[in-house]
Amino acid sequence: MLIVYFTQKQRIGLSISSKFKITNYFNCGIKYVPSFYTLNTNEFRYGHFLFLDIAINFEIRTKRRK
């Protein structure tokens, strides 16, 4: 049995991100989001999220080349 419990918190903090272009079609990025204050509980608590992003870009051509 799988029990899923969701909570929602609103926090105030910073966002720092960086993206690296590896090729014309492939990007890799990282985002660091530390938070210092939680609005729901009015507490100063430190927390952070770390996101790793991979983006694949490609063209869709609508017209044929001659």
PDB file of N, CA, C, O and CB in Angstrom:
ATOM      1  N   MET A   1       0.837  -1.162   0.000  1.00  0.00           N
ATOM      2  CA  MET A   1       0.000   0.000   0.000  1.00  0.00           C
ATOM      3  C   MET A   1       0.893   1.239   0.000  1.00  0.00           C
ATOM      4  O   MET A   1       1.878   1.306   0.735  1.00  0.00           O
ATOM      5  CB  MET A   1      -0.958  -0.010   1.209  1.00  0.00           C
ATOM      6  N   LEU A   2       0.538   2.213  -0.829  1.00  0.00           N
ATOM      7  CA  LEU A   2       1.301   3.456  -0.947  1.00  0.00           C
ATOM      8  C   LEU A   2       0.457   4.596  -0.410  1.00  0.00           C
ATOM      9  O   LEU A   2      -0.647   4.846  -0.893  1.00  0.00           O
ATOM     10  CB  LEU A   2       1.724   3.726  -2.424  1.00  0.00           C
ATOM     11  N   ILE A   3       0.978   5.279   0.582  1.00  0.00           N
ATOM     12  CA  ILE A   3       0.292   6.442   1.147  1.00  0.00           C
ATOM     13  C   ILE A   3       1.106   7.670   0.786  1.00  0.00           C
ATOM     14  O   ILE A   3       2.304   7.736   1.062  1.00  0.00           O
ATOM     15  CB  ILE A   3       0.112   6.315   2.706  1.00  0.00           C
ATOM     16  N   VAL A   4       0.453   8.640   0.168  1.00  0.00           N
ATOM     17  CA  VAL A   4       1.124   9.861  -0.272  1.00  0.00           C
ATOM     18  C   VAL A   4       0.583  11.018   0.556  1.00  0.00           C
ATOM     19  O   VAL A   4      -0.630  11.178   0.696  1.00  0.00           O
ATOM     20  CB  VAL A   4       0.913  10.114  -1.806  1.00  0.00           C
ATOM     21  N   TYR A   5       1.485  11.818   1.100  1.00  0.00           N
ATOM     22  CA  TYR A   5       1.113  12.953   1.929  1.00  0.00           C
ATOM     23  C   TYR A   5       1.799  14.190   1.376  1.00  0.00           C
ATOM     24  O   TYR A   5       3.025  14.217   1.261  1.00  0.00           O
ATOM     25  CB  TYR A   5       1.493  12.718   3.421  1.00  0.00           C
ATOM     26  N   PHE A   6       1.036  15.205   1.037  1.00  0.00           N
ATOM     27  CA  PHE A   6       1.578  16.430   0.467  1.00  0.00           C
ATOM     28  C   PHE A   6       1.436  17.573   1.467  1.00  0.00           C
ATOM     29  O   PHE A   6       0.421  17.688   2.153  1.00  0.00           O
ATOM     30  CB  PHE A   6       0.869  16.776  -0.860  1.00  0.00           C
ATOM     31  N   THR A   7       2.449  18.404   1.539  1.00  0.00           N
ATOM     32  CA  THR A   7       2.372  19.643   2.306  1.00  0.00           C
ATOM     33  C   THR A   7       2.819  20.782   1.410  1.00  0.00           C
ATOM     34  O   THR A   7       3.598  20.589   0.476  1.00  0.00           O
ATOM     35  CB  THR A   7       3.244  19.572   3.600  1.00  0.00           C
ATOM     36  N   GLN A   8       2.325  21.946   1.700  1.00  0.00           N
ATOM     37  CA  GLN A   8       2.707  23.119   0.921  1.00  0.00           C
ATOM     38  C   GLN A   8       3.255  24.158   1.885  1.00  0.00           C
ATOM     39  O   GLN A   8       2.610  24.500   2.876  1.00  0.00           O
ATOM     40  CB  GLN A   8       1.498  23.686   0.100  1.00  0.00           C
ATOM     41  N   LYS A   9       4.447  24.659   1.589  1.00  0.00           N
ATOM     42  CA  LYS A   9       5.066  25.680   2.427  1.00  0.00           C
ATOM     43  C   LYS A   9       5.506  26.825   1.538  1.00  0.00           C
ATOM     44  O   LYS A   9       5.979  26.618   0.421  1.00  0.00           O
ATOM     45  CB  LYS A   9       6.268  25.106   3.232  1.00  0.00           C
ATOM     46  N   GLN A  10       5.346  28.006   2.036  1.00  0.00           N
ATOM     47  CA  GLN A  10       5.799  29.197   1.326  1.00  0.00           C
ATOM     48  C   GLN A  10       7.010  29.735   2.067  1.00  0.00           C
ATOM     49  O   GLN A  10       6.963  30.001   3.268  1.00  0.00           O
ATOM     50  CB  GLN A  10       4.666  30.279   1.222  1.00  0.00           C
ATOM     51  N   ARG A  11       8.101  29.887   1.317  1.00  0.00           N
ATOM     52  CA  ARG A  11       9.362  30.288   1.939  1.00  0.00           C
ATOM     53  C   ARG A  11       9.950  31.495   1.223  1.00  0.00           C
ATOM     54  O   ARG A  11       9.655  31.744   0.055  1.00  0.00           O
ATOM     55  CB  ARG A  11      10.365  29.123   1.929  1.00  0.00           C
ATOM     56  N   ILE A  12      10.771  32.227   1.927  1.00  0.00           N
ATOM     57  CA  ILE A  12      11.477  33.379   1.372  1.00  0.00           C
ATOM     58  C   ILE A  12      12.965  33.044   1.377  1.00  0.00           C
ATOM     59  O   ILE A  12      13.506  32.574   2.378  1.00  0.00           O
ATOM     60  CB  ILE A  12      11.179  34.698   2.190  1.00  0.00           C
ATOM     61  N   GLY A  13      13.625  33.298   0.226  1.00  0.00           N
ATOM     62  CA  GLY A  13      15.052  33.004   0.130  1.00  0.00           C
ATOM     63  C   GLY A  13      15.637  33.555  -1.152  1.00  0.00           C
ATOM     64  O   GLY A  13      15.146  34.546  -1.693  1.00  0.00           O
ATOM     65  N   LEU A  14      16.674  32.920  -1.632  1.00  0.00           N
ATOM     66  CA  LEU A  14      17.402  33.327  -2.832  1.00  0.00           C
ATOM     67  C   LEU A  14      17.295  32.258  -3.903  1.00  0.00           C
ATOM     68  O   LEU A  14      16.819  31.151  -3.648  1.00  0.00           O
ATOM     69  CB  LEU A  14      18.876  33.607  -2.507  1.00  0.00           C
ATOM     70  N   SER A  15      17.741  32.597  -5.102  1.00  0.00           N
ATOM     71  CA  SER A  15      17.829  31.626  -6.183  1.00  0.00           C
ATOM     72  C   SER A  15      19.101  31.909  -6.975  1.00  0.00           C
ATOM     73  O   SER A  15      19.310  33.025  -7.451  1.00  0.00           O
ATOM     74  CB  SER A  15      16.564  31.683  -7.103  1.00  0.00           C
ATOM     75  N   ILE A  16      19.941  30.902  -7.111  1.00  0.00           N
ATOM     76  CA  ILE A  16      21.201  31.025  -7.852  1.00  0.00           C
ATOM     77  C   ILE A  16      21.212  29.919  -8.897  1.00  0.00           C
ATOM     78  O   ILE A  16      21.041  28.743  -8.576  1.00  0.00           O
ATOM     79  CB  ILE A  16      22.463  30.929  -6.894  1.00  0.00           C
ATOM     80  N   SER A  17      21.418  30.313 -10.168  1.00  0.00           N
ATOM     81  CA  SER A  17      21.407  29.301 -11.224  1.00  0.00           C
ATOM     82  C   SER A  17      22.540  29.539 -12.209  1.00  0.00           C
ATOM     83  O   SER A  17      23.069  30.644 -12.332  1.00  0.00           O
ATOM     84  CB  SER A  17      20.060  29.302 -11.958  1.00  0.00           C
ATOM     85  N   SER A  18      22.896  28.465 -12.907  1.00  0.00           N
ATOM     86  CA  SER A  18      23.933  28.514 -13.924  1.00  0.00           C
ATOM     87  C   SER A  18      23.599  27.496 -15.003  1.00  0.00           C
ATOM     88  O   SER A  18      23.090  26.416 -14.705  1.00  0.00           O
ATOM     89  CB  SER A  18      25.338  28.242 -13.313  1.00  0.00           C
ATOM     90  N   LYS A  19      23.885  27.840 -16.261  1.00  0.00           N
ATOM     91  CA  LYS A  19      23.600  26.950 -17.382  1.00  0.00           C
ATOM     92  C   LYS A  19      24.856  26.817 -18.235  1.00  0.00           C
ATOM     93  O   LYS A  19      25.554  27.798 -18.490  1.00  0.00           O
ATOM     94  CB  LYS A  19      22.405  27.478 -18.230  1.00  0.00           C
ATOM     95  N   PHE A  20      25.131  25.609 -18.668  1.00  0.00           N
ATOM     96  CA  PHE A  20      26.303  25.329 -19.484  1.00  0.00           C
ATOM     97  C   PHE A  20      25.849  24.808 -20.836  1.00  0.00           C
ATOM     98  O   PHE A  20      25.092  23.839 -20.904  1.00  0.00           O
ATOM     99  CB  PHE A  20      27.242  24.312 -18.786  1.00  0.00           C
ATOM    100  N   LYS A  21      26.302  25.441 -21.912  1.00  0.00           N
ATOM    101  CA  LYS A  21      25.977  24.993 -23.256  1.00  0.00           C
ATOM    102  C   LYS A  21      27.057  24.019 -23.700  1.00  0.00           C
ATOM    103  O   LYS A  21      28.210  24.402 -23.902  1.00  0.00           O
ATOM    104  CB  LYS A  21      25.854  26.195 -24.245  1.00  0.00           C
ATOM    105  N   ILE A  22      26.675  22.765 -23.850  1.00  0.00           N
ATOM    106  CA  ILE A  22      27.632  21.728 -24.207  1.00  0.00           C
ATOM    107  C   ILE A  22      27.738  21.629 -25.723  1.00  0.00           C
ATOM    108  O   ILE A  22      28.840  21.630 -26.272  1.00  0.00           O
ATOM    109  CB  ILE A  22      27.222  20.369 -23.600  1.00  0.00           C
ATOM    110  N   THR A  23      26.603  21.545 -26.398  1.00  0.00           N
ATOM    111  CA  THR A  23      26.555  21.582 -27.866  1.00  0.00           C
ATOM    112  C   THR A  23      25.404  22.501 -28.262  1.00  0.00           C
ATOM    113  O   THR A  23      24.761  23.093 -27.396  1.00  0.00           O
ATOM    114  CB  THR A  23      26.373  20.133 -28.484  1.00  0.00           C
ATOM    115  N   ASN A  24      25.136  22.626 -29.566  1.00  0.00           N
ATOM    116  CA  ASN A  24      24.008  23.441 -30.021  1.00  0.00           C
ATOM    117  C   ASN A  24      22.674  22.845 -29.604  1.00  0.00           C
ATOM    118  O   ASN A  24      21.668  23.553 -29.561  1.00  0.00           O
ATOM    119  CB  ASN A  24      24.050  23.598 -31.531  1.00  0.00           C
ATOM    120  N   TYR A  25      22.652  21.581 -29.305  1.00  0.00           N
ATOM    121  CA  TYR A  25      21.397  20.896 -29.002  1.00  0.00           C
ATOM    122  C   TYR A  25      21.291  20.407 -27.561  1.00  0.00           C
ATOM    123  O   TYR A  25      20.255  19.860 -27.183  1.00  0.00           O
ATOM    124  CB  TYR A  25      21.230  19.736 -29.924  1.00  0.00           C
ATOM    125  N   PHE A  26      22.310  20.583 -26.761  1.00  0.00           N
ATOM    126  CA  PHE A  26      22.331  20.005 -25.421  1.00  0.00           C
ATOM    127  C   PHE A  26      22.836  21.022 -24.399  1.00  0.00           C
ATOM    128  O   PHE A  26      23.930  21.566 -24.551  1.00  0.00           O
ATOM    129  CB  PHE A  26      23.207  18.744 -25.395  1.00  0.00           C
ATOM    130  N   ASN A  27      22.040  21.279 -23.359  1.00  0.00           N
ATOM    131  CA  ASN A  27      22.419  22.176 -22.273  1.00  0.00           C
ATOM    132  C   ASN A  27      22.296  21.437 -20.948  1.00  0.00           C
ATOM    133  O   ASN A  27      21.493  20.515 -20.808  1.00  0.00           O
ATOM    134  CB  ASN A  27      21.541  23.457 -22.274  1.00  0.00           C
ATOM    135  N   CYS A  28      23.092  21.851 -19.992  1.00  0.00           N
ATOM    136  CA  CYS A  28      23.047  21.280 -18.661  1.00  0.00           C
ATOM    137  C   CYS A  28      23.070  22.447 -17.671  1.00  0.00           C
ATOM    138  O   CYS A  28      23.813  23.408 -17.870  1.00  0.00           O
ATOM    139  CB  CYS A  28      24.244  20.281 -18.417  1.00  0.00           C
ATOM    140  N   GLY A  29      22.275  22.374 -16.621  1.00  0.00           N
ATOM    141  CA  GLY A  29      22.206  23.484 -15.681  1.00  0.00           C
ATOM    142  C   GLY A  29      22.047  23.015 -14.255  1.00  0.00           C
ATOM    143  O   GLY A  29      21.728  21.856 -13.990  1.00  0.00           O
ATOM    144  N   ILE A  30      22.276  23.938 -13.345  1.00  0.00           N
ATOM    145  CA  ILE A  30      22.119  23.671 -11.917  1.00  0.00           C
ATOM    146  C   ILE A  30      21.466  24.901 -11.294  1.00  0.00           C
ATOM    147  O   ILE A  30      21.763  26.033 -11.676  1.00  0.00           O
ATOM    148  CB  ILE A  30      23.503  23.341 -11.229  1.00  0.00           C
ATOM    149  N   LYS A  31      20.580  24.672 -10.336  1.00  0.00           N
ATOM    150  CA  LYS A  31      19.925  25.762  -9.618  1.00  0.00           C
ATOM    151  C   LYS A  31      19.952  25.438  -8.129  1.00  0.00           C
ATOM    152  O   LYS A  31      19.574  24.346  -7.704  1.00  0.00           O
ATOM    153  CB  LYS A  31      18.457  25.977 -10.121  1.00  0.00           C
ATOM    154  N   TYR A  32      20.406  26.408  -7.354  1.00  0.00           N
ATOM    155  CA  TYR A  32      20.462  26.266  -5.902  1.00  0.00           C
ATOM    156  C   TYR A  32      19.513  27.293  -5.294  1.00  0.00           C
ATOM    157  O   TYR A  32      19.623  28.487  -5.573  1.00  0.00           O
ATOM    158  CB  TYR A  32      21.927  26.454  -5.360  1.00  0.00           C
ATOM    159  N   VAL A  33      18.585  26.831  -4.468  1.00  0.00           N
ATOM    160  CA  VAL A  33      17.558  27.701  -3.899  1.00  0.00           C
ATOM    161  C   VAL A  33      17.549  27.549  -2.377  1.00  0.00           C
ATOM    162  O   VAL A  33      16.848  26.685  -1.851  1.00  0.00           O
ATOM    163  CB  VAL A  33      16.157  27.368  -4.494  1.00  0.00           C
ATOM    164  N   PRO A  34      18.321  28.380  -1.659  1.00  0.00           N
ATOM    165  CA  PRO A  34      18.241  28.343  -0.199  1.00  0.00           C
ATOM    166  C   PRO A  34      17.082  29.212   0.290  1.00  0.00           C
ATOM    167  O   PRO A  34      16.764  30.233  -0.321  1.00  0.00           O
ATOM    168  CB  PRO A  34      19.572  28.816   0.432  1.00  0.00           C
ATOM    169  N   SER A  35      16.460  28.808   1.382  1.00  0.00           N
ATOM    170  CA  SER A  35      15.395  29.621   1.968  1.00  0.00           C
ATOM    171  C   SER A  35      15.697  29.836   3.448  1.00  0.00           C
ATOM    172  O   SER A  35      16.312  28.996   4.105  1.00  0.00           O
ATOM    173  CB  SER A  35      13.999  28.944   1.777  1.00  0.00           C
ATOM    174  N   PHE A  36      15.247  30.988   3.956  1.00  0.00           N
ATOM    175  CA  PHE A  36      15.593  31.382   5.318  1.00  0.00           C
ATOM    176  C   PHE A  36      14.385  31.553   6.231  1.00  0.00           C
ATOM    177  O   PHE A  36      14.500  31.426   7.450  1.00  0.00           O
ATOM    178  CB  PHE A  36      16.370  32.657   5.286  1.00  0.00           C
ATOM    179  N   TYR A  37      13.238  31.839   5.648  1.00  0.00           N
ATOM    180  CA  TYR A  37      12.057  32.159   6.459  1.00  0.00           C
ATOM    181  C   TYR A  37      10.851  31.420   5.897  1.00  0.00           C
ATOM    182  O   TYR A  37      10.625  31.451   4.688  1.00  0.00           O
ATOM    183  CB  TYR A  37      11.795  33.698   6.488  1.00  0.00           C
ATOM    184  N   THR A  38      10.073  30.758   6.745  1.00  0.00           N
ATOM    185  CA  THR A  38       8.869  30.042   6.348  1.00  0.00           C
ATOM    186  C   THR A  38       7.662  30.885   6.736  1.00  0.00           C
ATOM    187  O   THR A  38       7.464  31.202   7.909  1.00  0.00           O
ATOM    188  CB  THR A  38       8.806  28.628   7.005  1.00  0.00           C
ATOM    189  N   LEU A  39       6.844  31.249   5.723  1.00  0.00           N
ATOM    190  CA  LEU A  39       5.693  32.107   5.968  1.00  0.00           C
ATOM    191  C   LEU A  39       4.560  31.400   6.706  1.00  0.00           C
ATOM    192  O   LEU A  39       3.868  32.026   7.510  1.00  0.00           O
ATOM    193  CB  LEU A  39       5.182  32.644   4.667  1.00  0.00           C
ATOM    194  N   ASN A  40       4.356  30.108   6.449  1.00  0.00           N
ATOM    195  CA  ASN A  40       3.240  29.377   7.062  1.00  0.00           C
ATOM    196  C   ASN A  40       3.361  29.316   8.580  1.00  0.00           C
ATOM    197  O   ASN A  40       2.360  29.430   9.287  1.00  0.00           O
ATOM    198  CB  ASN A  40       3.164  27.964   6.499  1.00  0.00           C
ATOM    199  N   THR A  41       4.570  29.138   9.082  1.00  0.00           N
ATOM    200  CA  THR A  41       4.779  28.976  10.523  1.00  0.00           C
ATOM    201  C   THR A  41       5.451  30.187  11.170  1.00  0.00           C
ATOM    202  O   THR A  41       5.653  30.200  12.384  1.00  0.00           O
ATOM    203  CB  THR A  41       5.613  27.744  10.782  1.00  0.00           C
ATOM    204  N   ASN A  42       5.797  31.199  10.382  1.00  0.00           N
ATOM    205  CA  ASN A  42       6.496  32.405  10.871  1.00  0.00           C
ATOM    206  C   ASN A  42       7.765  32.047  11.641  1.00  0.00           C
ATOM    207  O   ASN A  42       8.017  32.567  12.728  1.00  0.00           O
ATOM    208  CB  ASN A  42       5.564  33.235  11.770  1.00  0.00           C
ATOM    209  N   GLU A  43       8.558  31.150  11.056  1.00  0.00           N
ATOM    210  CA  GLU A  43       9.798  30.710  11.685  1.00  0.00           C
ATOM    211  C   GLU A  43      10.978  31.018  10.783  1.00  0.00           C
ATOM    212  O   GLU A  43      10.868  30.975   9.558  1.00  0.00           O
ATOM    213  CB  GLU A  43       9.747  29.208  12.006  1.00  0.00           C
ATOM    214  N   PHE A  44      12.103  31.328  11.399  1.00  0.00           N
ATOM    215  CA  PHE A  44      13.352  31.429  10.661  1.00  0.00           C
ATOM    216  C   PHE A  44      13.981  30.045  10.648  1.00  0.00           C
ATOM    217  O   PHE A  44      14.563  29.610  11.642  1.00  0.00           O
ATOM    218  CB  PHE A  44      14.319  32.497  11.293  1.00  0.00           C
ATOM    219  N   ARG A  45      13.860  29.352   9.517  1.00  0.00           N
ATOM    220  CA  ARG A  45      14.435  28.016   9.362  1.00  0.00           C
ATOM    221  C   ARG A  45      15.190  27.987   8.040  1.00  0.00           C
ATOM    222  O   ARG A  45      14.711  28.487   7.022  1.00  0.00           O
ATOM    223  CB  ARG A  45      13.327  26.900   9.410  1.00  0.00           C
ATOM    224  N   TYR A  46      16.352  27.405   8.073  1.00  0.00           N
ATOM    225  CA  TYR A  46      17.132  27.275   6.850  1.00  0.00           C
ATOM    226  C   TYR A  46      16.757  25.979   6.151  1.00  0.00           C
ATOM    227  O   TYR A  46      16.651  24.927   6.782  1.00  0.00           O
ATOM    228  CB  TYR A  46      18.649  27.318   7.151  1.00  0.00           C
ATOM    229  N   GLY A  47      16.560  26.065   4.849  1.00  0.00           N
ATOM    230  CA  GLY A  47      16.321  24.888   4.019  1.00  0.00           C
ATOM    231  C   GLY A  47      16.834  25.175   2.631  1.00  0.00           C
ATOM    232  O   GLY A  47      17.061  26.335   2.286  1.00  0.00           O
ATOM    233  N   HIS A  48      17.021  24.153   1.831  1.00  0.00           N
ATOM    234  CA  HIS A  48      17.506  24.402   0.483  1.00  0.00           C
ATOM    235  C   HIS A  48      17.036  23.309  -0.473  1.00  0.00           C
ATOM    236  O   HIS A  48      16.744  22.179  -0.083  1.00  0.00           O
ATOM    237  CB  HIS A  48      19.032  24.493   0.474  1.00  0.00           C
ATOM    238  N   PHE A  49      16.977  23.699  -1.729  1.00  0.00           N
ATOM    239  CA  PHE A  49      16.694  22.779  -2.829  1.00  0.00           C
ATOM    240  C   PHE A  49      17.838  22.868  -3.820  1.00  0.00           C
ATOM    241  O   PHE A  49      18.416  23.936  -4.020  1.00  0.00           O
ATOM    242  CB  PHE A  49      15.326  23.106  -3.517  1.00  0.00           C
ATOM    243  N   LEU A  50      18.162  21.752  -4.434  1.00  0.00           N
ATOM    244  CA  LEU A  50      19.181  21.702  -5.464  1.00  0.00           C
ATOM    245  C   LEU A  50      18.574  21.002  -6.672  1.00  0.00           C
ATOM    246  O   LEU A  50      18.153  19.849  -6.576  1.00  0.00           O
ATOM    247  CB  LEU A  50      20.475  20.970  -4.962  1.00  0.00           C
ATOM    248  N   PHE A  51      18.526  21.694  -7.808  1.00  0.00           N
ATOM    249  CA  PHE A  51      17.947  21.158  -9.031  1.00  0.00           C
ATOM    250  C   PHE A  51      19.038  20.957 -10.072  1.00  0.00           C
ATOM    251  O   PHE A  51      19.880  21.832 -10.267  1.00  0.00           O
ATOM    252  CB  PHE A  51      16.847  22.090  -9.571  1.00  0.00           C
ATOM    253  N   LEU A  52      19.027  19.824 -10.732  1.00  0.00           N
ATOM    254  CA  LEU A  52      19.903  19.551 -11.864  1.00  0.00           C
ATOM    255  C   LEU A  52      19.030  19.469 -13.109  1.00  0.00           C
ATOM    256  O   LEU A  52      18.074  18.693 -13.141  1.00  0.00           O
ATOM    257  CB  LEU A  52      20.730  18.228 -11.654  1.00  0.00           C
ATOM    258  N   ASP A  53      19.341  20.254 -14.127  1.00  0.00           N
ATOM    259  CA  ASP A  53      18.525  20.330 -15.335  1.00  0.00           C
ATOM    260  C   ASP A  53      19.313  19.845 -16.541  1.00  0.00           C
ATOM    261  O   ASP A  53      20.502  20.128 -16.682  1.00  0.00           O
ATOM    262  CB  ASP A  53      18.031  21.762 -15.564  1.00  0.00           C
ATOM    263  N   ILE A  54      18.640  19.122 -17.394  1.00  0.00           N
ATOM    264  CA  ILE A  54      19.183  18.714 -18.682  1.00  0.00           C
ATOM    265  C   ILE A  54      18.183  19.145 -19.744  1.00  0.00           C
ATOM    266  O   ILE A  54      17.005  18.798 -19.667  1.00  0.00           O
ATOM    267  CB  ILE A  54      19.455  17.163 -18.738  1.00  0.00           C
ATOM    268  N   ALA A  55      18.644  19.897 -20.730  1.00  0.00           N
ATOM    269  CA  ALA A  55      17.762  20.385 -21.790  1.00  0.00           C
ATOM    270  C   ALA A  55      18.278  19.912 -23.139  1.00  0.00           C
ATOM    271  O   ALA A  55      19.459  20.057 -23.455  1.00  0.00           O
ATOM    272  CB  ALA A  55      17.658  21.930 -21.759  1.00  0.00           C
ATOM    273  N   ILE A  56      17.385  19.350 -23.919  1.00  0.00           N
ATOM    274  CA  ILE A  56      17.703  18.933 -25.280  1.00  0.00           C
ATOM    275  C   ILE A  56      16.875  19.801 -26.221  1.00  0.00           C
ATOM    276  O   ILE A  56      15.646  19.771 -26.176  1.00  0.00           O
ATOM    277  CB  ILE A  56      17.414  17.396 -25.505  1.00  0.00           C
ATOM    278  N   ASN A  57      17.543  20.567 -27.067  1.00  0.00           N
ATOM    279  CA  ASN A  57      16.878  21.486 -27.990  1.00  0.00           C
ATOM    280  C   ASN A  57      17.013  20.954 -29.413  1.00  0.00           C
ATOM    281  O   ASN A  57      18.086  20.511 -29.822  1.00  0.00           O
ATOM    282  CB  ASN A  57      17.473  22.919 -27.879  1.00  0.00           C
ATOM    283  N   PHE A  58      15.923  21.004 -30.152  1.00  0.00           N
ATOM    284  CA  PHE A  58      15.984  20.604 -31.549  1.00  0.00           C
ATOM    285  C   PHE A  58      14.991  21.422 -32.349  1.00  0.00           C
ATOM    286  O   PHE A  58      14.042  21.984 -31.802  1.00  0.00           O
ATOM    287  CB  PHE A  58      15.704  19.097 -31.708  1.00  0.00           C
ATOM    288  N   GLU A  59      15.221  21.482 -33.659  1.00  0.00           N
ATOM    289  CA  GLU A  59      14.372  22.255 -34.563  1.00  0.00           C
ATOM    290  C   GLU A  59      13.325  21.359 -35.194  1.00  0.00           C
ATOM    291  O   GLU A  59      13.582  20.198 -35.510  1.00  0.00           O
ATOM    292  CB  GLU A  59      15.211  22.940 -35.649  1.00  0.00           C
ATOM    293  N   ILE A  60      12.159  21.913 -35.369  1.00  0.00           N
ATOM    294  CA  ILE A  60      11.120  21.254 -36.159  1.00  0.00           C
ATOM    295  C   ILE A  60      10.902  22.129 -37.382  1.00  0.00           C
ATOM    296  O   ILE A  60      10.433  23.262 -37.277  1.00  0.00           O
ATOM    297  CB  ILE A  60       9.775  21.047 -35.334  1.00  0.00           C
ATOM    298  N   ARG A  61      11.240  21.602 -38.513  1.00  0.00           N
ATOM    299  CA  ARG A  61      11.123  22.386 -39.749  1.00  0.00           C
ATOM    300  C   ARG A  61       9.747  22.180 -40.354  1.00  0.00           C
ATOM    301  O   ARG A  61       9.288  21.052 -40.535  1.00  0.00           O
ATOM    302  CB  ARG A  61      12.225  21.994 -40.767  1.00  0.00           C
ATOM    303  N   THR A  62       9.102  23.292 -40.662  1.00  0.00           N
ATOM    304  CA  THR A  62       7.762  23.215 -41.242  1.00  0.00           C
ATOM    305  C   THR A  62       7.793  23.359 -42.754  1.00  0.00           C
ATOM    306  O   THR A  62       6.817  23.018 -43.423  1.00  0.00           O
ATOM    307  CB  THR A  62       6.866  24.284 -40.642  1.00  0.00           C
ATOM    308  N   LYS A  63       8.888  23.855 -43.304  1.00  0.00           N
ATOM    309  CA  LYS A  63       9.016  24.010 -44.747  1.00  0.00           C
ATOM    310  C   LYS A  63      10.126  23.108 -45.257  1.00  0.00           C
ATOM    311  O   LYS A  63      11.167  22.968 -44.615  1.00  0.00           O
ATOM    312  CB  LYS A  63       9.294  25.482 -45.125  1.00  0.00           C
ATOM    313  N   ARG A  64       9.904  22.503 -46.398  1.00  0.00           N
ATOM    314  CA  ARG A  64      10.944  21.665 -46.989  1.00  0.00           C
ATOM    315  C   ARG A  64      12.007  22.498 -47.657  1.00  0.00           C
ATOM    316  O   ARG A  64      11.731  23.547 -48.239  1.00  0.00           O
ATOM    317  CB  ARG A  64      10.347  20.699 -47.987  1.00  0.00           C
ATOM    318  N   ARG A  65      13.215  22.017 -47.563  1.00  0.00           N
ATOM    319  CA  ARG A  65      14.318  22.687 -48.267  1.00  0.00           C
ATOM    320  C   ARG A  65      14.301  22.283 -49.715  1.00  0.00           C
ATOM    321  O   ARG A  65      13.912  21.166 -50.055  1.00  0.00           O
ATOM    322  CB  ARG A  65      15.685  22.348 -47.631  1.00  0.00           C
ATOM    323  N   LYS A  66      14.725  23.194 -50.574  1.00  0.00           N
ATOM    324  CA  LYS A  66      14.794  22.898 -52.015  1.00  0.00           C
ATOM    325  C   LYS A  66      16.177  22.495 -52.418  1.00  0.00           C
ATOM    326  O   LYS A  66      16.420  22.210 -53.591  1.00  0.00           O
ATOM    327  CB  LYS A  66      14.355  24.093 -52.837  1.00  0.00           C
TER     328      LYS A  66
END
